[in-house]
Amino acid sequence: LGIEASSPILDLGCGIGRHTLELAHRGFTVTGVDRTQTYLNKAREKARIGGLEVEFVQADMRSFRRTGAFEAVINLFSSFGYFENPEEDRRVVENVYDSLKPGGRFLVEMMGKEV
């Protein structure tokens, strides 16, 4: 993504923290957001064991935003694009855009609904 270590990154739909923790290990300031508390509990435990400082937030990506807070937002493992109403997908993208600093980057991995 071409951003400096220690830059703030949002892992949106972080699950059990696979990417969140790796980014923190590499020196980034990472916030992991997921709506499933069980996943976040596992991620917090892994961070504790690894001695990593990570903020984990239980929230829905359709409503989570922190205006201008992140250099990058990642959304991996096809956790985007599955809402029934396209307006909900649009809300997620608007929240991401609002949460990025000027010039920030959004990396999203997704498969089509047909797959």
Backbone hydrogen bonds, N-H to C=O, Kabsch-Sander energy under -0.5 kcal/mol:
donor,donor_aa,acceptor,acceptor_aa,energy
7,S,4,E,-1.9
9,I,29,T,-2.8
10,L,72,A,-2.4
11,D,9,I,-0.5
11,D,31,T,-3.0
12,L,10,L,-0.8
12,L,74,I,-2.7
13,G,11,D,-0.6
13,G,33,V,-2.6
14,C,11,D,-0.7
14,C,33,V,-2.3
17,G,14,C,-2.2
21,L,17,G,-2.9
22,E,18,R,-1.3
23,L,19,H,-2.5
24,A,20,T,-2.1
25,H,21,L,-2.5
26,R,22,E,-1.5
27,G,24,A,-1.7
28,F,23,L,-2.2
29,T,7,S,-1.6
30,V,28,F,-0.8
31,T,9,I,-2.5
32,G,55,E,-3.0
33,V,11,D,-2.7
34,D,57,V,-1.9
37,Q,35,R,-0.7
40,L,36,T,-1.9
41,N,37,Q,-2.5
42,K,38,T,-1.7
43,A,39,Y,-2.4
44,R,40,L,-2.9
45,E,41,N,-2.0
46,K,42,K,-2.3
47,A,43,A,-2.4
48,R,44,R,-2.5
49,I,45,E,-2.6
50,G,46,K,-2.2
51,G,47,A,-0.6
51,G,48,R,-1.0
52,L,47,A,-2.8
54,V,52,L,-0.8
55,E,30,V,-1.9
56,F,54,V,-0.6
57,V,32,G,-2.9
59,A,34,D,-1.5
59,A,57,V,-0.8
63,S,60,D,-2.2
64,F,60,D,-2.0
68,G,98,D,-2.8
69,A,66,R,-1.9
69,A,99,S,-0.8
70,F,99,S,-2.6
71,E,8,P,-2.5
72,A,8,P,-1.2
73,V,105,R,-2.4
74,I,10,L,-3.0
75,N,107,L,-2.3
79,S,76,L,-0.6
88,E,85,N,-1.8
89,D,85,N,-1.0
90,R,86,P,-2.1
91,R,87,E,-2.0
92,V,88,E,-1.8
93,V,89,D,-2.1
94,E,90,R,-2.6
95,N,91,R,-2.5
96,V,92,V,-2.5
97,Y,93,V,-2.8
98,D,94,E,-2.4
99,S,95,N,-1.8
100,L,96,V,-1.2
100,L,97,Y,-0.6
101,K,70,F,-3.2
104,G,101,K,-2.6
105,R,71,E,-2.2
107,L,73,V,-2.8
108,V,106,F,-0.6
109,E,75,N,-2.7
115,V,112,G,-1.5
